Amino acid sequence: MAKRTVRCKKCSGVLEKEQRQEGVCQYCQLKGKIDQEIENIKKLSEESEDPDLTRQLEELESMGSALKRKREEEEVDMEIEDTKPIIDEVVSDLDNKEDTNDLLETKELELGDEDKKPDLDLVKNETDIDDIEYAKSLPQDWKAKHVQVGFGSIIKHFIDPSGRRFVSRIDAIRTLSKLGDREKDVDTLRSGLVADGWMGHPLLPEGWYAKPVCKTGGNNSLRFLTDKNEWFIGIRKAIRLINNSEEYTGLDLENLHTFFGEYSSFTRGTDENWMDGDEYLPDGWRYKIIHGSNGDYARVLSPNGDSFPSKSKALAYMVKNGHDEAAIKKMISALVYDGWVESSFLPPDWRYRKCKSGRNEHNFLSPEGEMFPSRKTLVAFLRSSEKYTEEDIVNIDALKGEIRAKWISDKHDWIEDDDTIPAGWKIRYFDGVKSNKKPRK
């Protein structure tokens, strides 16, 4: 009986026994992984223009091209075992890859180290950057080009007077720094980082630069470039580096926190999703609706760019920092939009509301923005403070009766003539909590 030959659904190559269930050969599986990585890095590259991301994109596209050429060179009746070691090794490298910021390395398809020249076969189109102001950010007689590579990504290449090409400004800085005799060019390229969207700041460690990860508002993530030309994404990595290095001081760490706070405030202030709250918030304050797992709620933003998850948190901040009394009063009045209500049984300017968790308990809020999670904690606070009397404490029990009366009234608030029930029936809607702690009706 003739041996049955099973072929790949994508390339018609002969499948090994263990590949037949999926119906795709290792070559096509690897190509799919490479294509997916290209798409991922392309998205990141278009947003961030990171030099190492563009290098990764070029390397992946080179890998795909090399793999395609190797496949085409094989005979139609090739044995799968001939290419299995190569494919296995590349697949292993891809599977062990932690994220799209790690450089992919292979042995059979080696692409070179940091200093290797770019594969110009990938360049689809390039144009000179003729901007006079941008030219000032380059050393004398250098050129910069807009280059379209791979799947349409646009990056910058830099060319020195000898014709040597660098895939990014940072690539040029790193390479020339290793030579030791090009300090002037390195200084010019580094000072010109601002032309590519990087920013220096007195609060950053000496020689450091920072750049937004995303060009759009609403994202505070930053990438950092150190004085040693190392770059990484995220304030946490920057903090970790400073903490773990003897080159930096506690003042450097404090300044970094201050810098990131100021930057975050600025980006929030330019976020168009924040809406003016002039009608019910203090002058200059804004708000944004957030769709949370337990329902919608409003964050508030101060004129200085400080963000708060609720009006009660904003109130506590205003009181602590001595804001204008009229502004504080207006914020207190706005608490009603977060469900806080007044009661004659509470001291002046105090509020209460039902717990969001669905428990048959209530939270209480002081005029200073301090919240108490239950009646028990509120009574304990009133007893410990000289500002409040025994009458205030007794009134809390009276408030309990008022709340219970309202609950009974709501409980018996049956609705007649509801279209969702048979004639003569009544229905009542209520708020509750499911077993997974999410609200229901």
C-alpha positions, -999 to 999 in steps of 0.1 A, spaced: 0 0 0 14 34 -10 25 57 18 2 87 21 18 121 16 3 150 36 11 185 24 11 219 41 -22 238 36 -2 270 29 29 261 9 22 225 -2 54 213 15 55 177 28 44 175 65 60 154 91 38 132 112 37 155 142 27 184 120 -2 168 103 -28 176 129 -23 213 125 -18 210 87 9 236 86 47 230 82 73 245 105 84 269 78 49 284 76 45 285 114 78 304 117 68 327 89 35 334 107 54 342 139 78 366 120 49 383 103 31 388 136 62 402 152 66 426 123 31 439 127 35 443 165 68 462 161 55 482 132 27 496 154 51 504 182 76 520 157 50 542 142 40 555 176 74 559 192 101 561 165 125 543 188 158 535 171 160 500 184 124 493 173 132 503 138 163 481 139 142 452 151 118 458 123 146 457 97 161 426 113 127 408 113 121 417 76 157 405 68 149 373 86 117 368 66 135 375 34 164 352 42 140 324 52 121 329 20 152 327 -1 164 296 17 130 280 11 131 288 -26 166 274 -29 154 240 -16 144 213 -41 107 205 -44 113 170 -31 135 181 -2 135 161 30 120 180 59 149 169 82 173 190 61 158 222 73 144 211 107 175 221 128 175 257 114 137 261 118 137 246 153 164 270 165 146 301 151 113 289 165 129 284 199 143 319 198 109 334 190 92 313 217 117 325 243 113 361 233 99 381 263 85 411 245 87 431 213 115 453 228 140 423 229 162 418 199 156 385 180 188 366 175 194 335 154 225 316 145 216 302 110 201 336 100 226 358 119 219 395 113 249 411 130 255 432 161 247 468 168 273 482 144 262 462 114 251 483 84 214 482 76 201 459 48 195 485 21 175 458 1 146 466 25 146 503 16 116 509 -7 118 547 -10 138 575 5 138 613 4 162 639 17 152 659 47 158 695 34 145 713 65 171 740 73 163 740 110 166 702 112 200 704 94 213 725 123 209 694 146 234 675 125 272 677 123 287 695 93 282 678 59 259 652 74 226 643 57 193 629 70 167 610 50 132 599 54 132 562 45 103 539 38 111 503 47 94 470 49 56 473 53 56 511 48 71 523 80 88 557 78 121 561 97 151 584 96 185 574 83 216 595 89 246 596 66 280 610 75 304 627 49 321 594 41 287 579 31 283 556 62 247 551 70 231 549 104 196 537 110 188 563 137 204 593 155 210 571 185 226 545 164 250 572 151 257 585 186 264 550 200 287 541 171 307 573 171 311 572 209 329 539 206 354 554 182 367 579 208 378 606 182 344 619 172 334 638 204 323 669 185 300 650 162 286 631 192 279 663 211 261 678 180 240 647 175 231 645 212 222 682 215 201 676 183 179 650 200 153 677 206 147 679 169 135 642 171 111 648 199 135 642 229 136 667 257 162 676 282 152 690 316 170 704 347 153 678 369 166 649 348 201 634 357 229 651 338 230 639 301 196 623 303 167 629 278 131 619 278 105 614 251 68 605 251 60 570 241 28 580 223 22 612 203 -14 613 214 -26 627 247 -38 608 277 -7 586 280 20 596 305 45 569 295 80 581 287 112 566 272 145 577 287 179 580 272 208 580 297 242 598 295 256 564 284 232 562 255 211 534 270 174 538 265 144 522 281 106 527 285 89 536 318 95 556 350 98 524 370 129 513 351 144 548 355 138 547 392 153 512 394 184 523 375 190 552 399 184 531 430 208 504 418 236 527 407 262 545 429 265 572 403 232 588 413 221 604 446 189 607 465 185 641 450 186 626 415 157 603 425 137 631 441 141 653 410 131 624 387 98 620 407 93 658 405 99 658 368 75 629 361 48 646 383 51 678 363 51 660 330 20 640 340 2 671 351 10 687 317 -2 658 297 -34 656 316 -39 693 311 -37 688 273 -59 658 272 -90 668 252 -111 641 270 -113 664 301 -145 686 300 -150 719 316 -169 717 350 -177 754 353 -213 748 360 -208 728 392 -170 726 399 -147 754 411 -133 777 384 -107 760 362 -115 725 374 -125 698 348 -139 663 349 -138 631 328 -162 602 328 -145 568 335 -163 535 326 -153 513 355 -162 477 363 -186 488 390 -202 515 368 -194 550 355 -177 576 377 -161 610 372 -125 619 378 -117 655 384 -87 676 373 -74 707 391 -62 738 372 -26 727 380 -31 693 364 -35 672 395 -60 643 390 -83 628 416 -105 597 414 -134 614 431 -147 648 442 -142 638 478 -105 631 473 -103 665 455 -120 681 485 -95 666 509 -67 680 488 -82 715 486 -87 716 524 -52 704 532 -36 729 508 -56 759 519 -76 766 488 -101 795 486 -131 789 509 -156 797 481 -139 771 459 -141 745 487 -178 753 493 -185 748 455 -167 714 456 -187 704 486 -219 713 467 -208 692 438 -206 661 460 -243 654 453 -233 643 417 -213 615 433 -243 603 454 -235 622 487 -266 636 504 -271 658 534 -292 651 565 -304 672 594 -291 644 617 -255 650 606 -232 679 617 -231 708 592 -216 701 558 -214 663 565 -227 639 538 -235 602 536 -243 577 508 -249 540 505 -218 518 501 -210 511 465 -201 475 474 -239 468 479 -236 462 516 -265 475 537 -241 501 551 -233 537 544 -202 558 541 -199 592 558 -179 622 545 -166 651 566 -164 687 554 -126 681 552 -131 653 527 -123 625 552 -144 594 546 -156 569 572 -167 535 559 -194 528 584 -216 542 612 -194 525 638 -162 542 626 -180 576 624 -193 573 660 -158 564 672 -144 595 654 -171 618 669 -164 605 704 -126 612 700 -130 648 688 -137 678 710 -156 695 681 -186 672 685 -211 668 713 -231 638 727 -261 652 708 -242 647 675 -236 611 685 -272 605 695 -283 620 661 -264 592 643 -288 567 658 -317 589 646 -301 590 611 -301 552 612 -339 553 617 -342 578 588 -322 556 565 -342 525 575 -375 543 569 -363 554 534 -353 518 527 -387 504 537 -404 531 516 -383 521 486 -388 484 493 -426 488 490 -424 511 460 -442 487 437 -449 497 401 -482 488 384 -489 487 347 -454 477 337 -452 463 302 -428 435 312 -453 417 335 -488 403 332 -519 424 339 -526 429 376 -490 422 386 -466 446 403 -428 450 400 -401 466 420 -366 474 407 -336 475 432 -298 477 433 -280 446 443 -247 428 441 -240 396 422 -217 369 436 -188 384 416 -193 417 434 -206 435 403 -237 457 406 -270 444 391 -306 456 388 
